[in-house]
Each structure stands twice: as C-alpha cells, then as structure tokens.
Amino acid sequence: MTMMKTLMIATTTALMATSAMAADIFVVGGKPDDPFWSRVKMGAEDAGKVAEAQGGSVTWLGPQNYDNLGPDAAELIRQAIDQGADAIVGPNWVPEAMDSAFEAVVAAGIPLVIYNAGGIEAADRLGALNYVGAVDYKSGYAGGEYLAKAGHTNGACVNTLPGAANIEAFCSGFNDGLAENGGTGSVLQLPATAFGDSTAVAQAVRAHLLQNPDITAMFAIGDQDSNATISGIQQAGKTGSVHVCGMNFNDSILANIKAGTQACAIDQQGYQQGFFAVSILNNHVMYGTTIPTREILTGPGVIDASNVDLVIAGVEAGAR
Amino acid sequence: MSSQNGNGSKGISLGALARRPETGSLIGFIVVYIFFAVLGGPVFLGLPGWSSWLNIAAEVGIIALPVGLLMIAGEFDISVGSIVPAASMMTAMLGGHYDAPAIVAILAGLGVGLTIGLVNGLLVTRTTIPSLIVTIGVMFAVMGLTLGFAVLVKGSTSVSYVPDPLTKSLMGQFVKGFSVSIFWWLGLVAVFFYALHVSPWGNWIFAIGGDKESARNAGIPTSQMTIALFMASGFCAALVGVLQVMTYQQAQVAGGQAFIFNSIMCVVIGGVLLTGGAGSIIGILLGTMTFAVVNQGIFFAGLDPNIQFIITGALLLAAVLSNDRFRAMATSAAAKK
C-alpha cells in the first residue's frame, strides 16, 4: 500500500517534471526525401535523442515540393508555433516570404535558431539566438576560387532554384571567387520545374556549353545537379575540358571525384547543422545556456582528389 | 518525319489534309521549330541541337504515349510521376546495393510499374472514384513507400549503380549525343501506333472514351482494357526510370514529378481530346516534339527560361482551340457530302 502510494507520487512527480521541463523542438527544413536534407534531419534527430531522454521531442516539418518554397516554409513555421513548440529551428530561404513568420516566433517568446540559410545577419535581424550553417556565399566562393586557381577561369553557375536566397548566394560567391582570381562568371538560369529532373538539367547544361564554347568551369548547387551537369558535359563532348565543382556530396559524387570527372565538392556538413541547432535549443530550453560564439560555421569544406579517400572512410564509418 | 507515313497512305487532297486532326499539331511544331531556329542559330539547327531536344522528347514521349491512350479512353494517370523514381530506385537498389544481375534489376524495376498500374486499374474499375483522384492517391502512397524503402534498406535517399557495359550500351548510352532512349521511344511509337490504329484494341479504346456504357453493352471488355492501359502507363513510366538509372548511374527517391504535367501537355498539344474519344499517335508524337523543342530551344536561344512556361501555356491553349476548330471543320465537311 505504501509502496503503491510512493510509486504514484513518484510517477506524478515525474510526469510533472517532464511537462514542465521537456523541450518540444520543431525543425523546419527541406523535403525529407531530398538527399542533403535527409542528412540534416538525421543530425537533428540524433541531437533529439537527448531531448527525448529528457521527455522532449523533435518534429521535422518539410514541404511537399519546392514549387512555392518561401510561402510554404513560412506556413510550416506558423504551424510549429500553433503546435506549441518550445523552440524552433528554421532556414531563412526566402527572407521576403519568411521573415514575418520568424518574427511571429520571436514575438511569441519561442527561442529560435536560424540554420542552413540566411547567415548571422538574418539571426540578428530576426532576434534569433544563433545561426548554424555554412555561409552560402563563402561556399560558392570556395568553388570559384578552386577552379580559377586550377586555371579554369570562365565559369557558369547552374541555378535550378532561381529566387532562393541561398542558391543566389552560391552563384554570386562562385562568380566572385572566379573574378577575384582572374576569371569571369555567369549564371545559367533554369526553370524551377527542372529541379530534381536530371535529364532537364543535363540537356540545359549541354545546350549552354554548345552555345558558349569558352566556358571551362561549372558550379552545381547540389549533388543530383552535379551528376546531371557532368552528364551534360559528357554529352557536349567536353569531358576533360570543362571542370565541375558542386555543393554537397554522396557516394556517386565521391566516385566522380575519385574518377576525375568532378574537380571538387563543397561540403556544408548538413548533419552538423541539424545536430547543433537542435542541441543549442534543447540546452537553452532545459538549462538556459547560450553559445556566446555567434555564427556557428559548418562549412565550406573542399573535397577533392587529395582528401577524397578520407571522406569515403568517413562515409563508411557513418560520420558523413 | 514519321507523320508522312501516317498521312501518305490516304489519298492526298489539301482539304482532307487540313481536316486531319494532326494538322494543327504539325503546324504548331513547324512554327515553334522555326521560331527557335531563328533565335538559336546553327548550333540548334545542327545535330547537337536535334539530339538535345530529342533526348528530352524521348523520356517524356515514352510516358506521353500510354498517358495519351488513357486520355483517349477517358482516364488520367497522375501516378506516373512517382513510378519513375520508384522503378529507378528498385533497379538501382537490386543492381547496385545487392549486386543482382542487370536483367533481374531491370525486370524488377519494370515489375514495379506494372504492379502500380494494376493497382490503379483495379481501383478505377472496381470503384466509382475518378481516375484523377485514384492516381493522385496512389502517387502519394508510392512516393512514401519509395522513400521509406530507400531509407530502410540503404539509409540514404540516393543509390548509385554502375551497370555492366552491355546494359549501359543498350539503355544508358549516347551515340553522337543522341541518347539510346530515343530508339526505345521510337520503338514504342510503332507498338502504340499498331495498338491504336491497326489492331481491334484501338477501336475499343476510342469506344470506351466515347461512351463507356455503350462500349460495355456492345461487348467490349472495358474493365480489362482499362486495366491493361493503366499497366501500360505504369510500364512505360518504369521504363523511363530504368533508362535514367542506366544513364545517370544513380537513383533518387525524388524527381519525376515534372513528367506528370509534361506528359499531359504533350498529349493535349498533340490533339488528344481531354474528355476522351479522340486522338492519334502521330498527334502525340508531334505534341511531344513540339514540347521538347520549346523546352530546349530556350537554352539555345539564350532566353529567360521562365519564358518557356509562357510559351508552353500559350501552346496548350492554342492546341485546344485549334483542335476544336479542326474537329468542327471535319464534322461540317462530312455532313455536306
């Protein structure tokens, strides 16, 4: 009888403790079937294991597609507020469409971390705790600098998501990276429906290269686009003369780098973005801690023939 | 090209030619081609230009053929958008992850398409739910299954697969810039031409699209025919998925969505009636070619790619309007005689 009573009291206290202390963290990100975002999601969920052990949770909110990216993502942020989030993580992809939703988060007194896109400027402007991610401009710049230093000075950035702030930053970074190392850059704009359609991207790249024979360097904004761009170069008969750097990587990108069909991959380490954003917020909600270092950079890291074997080992170990 | 074969066998008179339903599509193709030839210059007119838009036409064309037949029979298939990645994922998973022989991987990929087509067909014929809704539902279910399956087995949303040289040369090669998928497409054009315009199934399809009840009363096995058509579109969408794996040596769980509207667009520009009962393979072929020229011409012409949507949209409306005009001409001409 007394044992029952003690047990009941213990359970009640435990329940009260969890409801008072647990952090329900909502993470707004890309489509869960997007290769890059599945890694961010894994990072967020791995950090979420701590939150879950403390009775909290991590919920991933991603759009069905990227056709209406800004408004859709803003809607997801509002959904997170409505669902009673204790903390929210979100990328500032399209500031014009998303800023008001982020302002609503801060106005509701919910701790916010901006990640993946927007930079520390967005975090400061919106009153977020911190920014976790690569600086897109620097990622693109690293690609342009790498190719220009290898002697490929006329470049084009393949933009398959025109209008998204981070993609525009990749391209302007790439062009500046070329320009400041003695080259010139341009942007190949594709319609948004080409995103994820390898044949459409490959044929566009091919047509562009045939019409602009001076181009010797290309920049792709994602791993799937990198593969498609390489195919477009092959179909244009320009393998070996046109060199590609691309954002992010997967098995086949690493195989490309090993085989020499791709010059470099720029890694923003998506896993880290999800992991640290969730971690910072969970600790903040639970214990009131902050990270005084503002702008937690997770990239850019350049993967090329010199370090590809290390990265492959990292993939096999499950670390990348 | 092959349009002449279609028209040539009939007696040639200008009036009869103008009343053929494909004429509008042919004029559309010529106008669009000349427009981009002027802007795109010699590279677009040369072999690289032709291979560029034919490569695009081949993939969407393989799907547009059965989607067109379904539309003639009065049905829609939206699920093709999720069958493409599902089939490519199945093929890459078996061939690349489990090292199965290429033929097993390919047959399994195509089997995915046939199975989803069968499910679509059964749901459409056994229930009263419109095919538009059935196939949207199936599309989302298949998308979810593909993602779940990939993450469960591979822990990743992309799988790479390097096919053996023979398979690569049959399904994923480029000959002077022309993708082998163009030959698969042309082969299927011949098969579908036979099915719709030569074999008795063709008349059944038109009859089902014209009036399903009367067709059934006339003894046409409407349910079997509808199921067969959905399986054909599943198969063709899966074939595109397999061809993509062999070409890009990688399968992704996303992608393929663009095929849904693009295939419908090709079919409608090709003169197929949205409400069913009218259309032709030559028209679908021309519609696909027109669509592909607009798609690729943009990059040769150096125009803002978003103009592509405006032109495609305008073409679609023009196609529907001119179809009505040509149909009216055809009926009034027949009435006079």
Interface residues (C-beta under 8 A of the other chain):
Chain A: K31 P32 D33 D34 P35 S38 N65 P162 L188 Q189 L190 P191 T193 A194 G196 D197 S198 T199 A200 A202 Q203 A204 R206 A207 H208 L210 Q211 D223 Q224 N227 A228 S231 Q234 Q235 A236 G237 N250 D251 S252 A255
Chain B: G40 V43 P48 G49 S51 S52 W53 N55 I56 E59 M143 T146 L147 A150 V151 S156 T157 S158 V159 S160 F174 G177 Q244 T247 Y248 Q249 Q250 Q252 V253 A254 G255 G256 Q257 A258 N295 Q296 F299 F300 G302 D304 P305 N306 Q308 F309
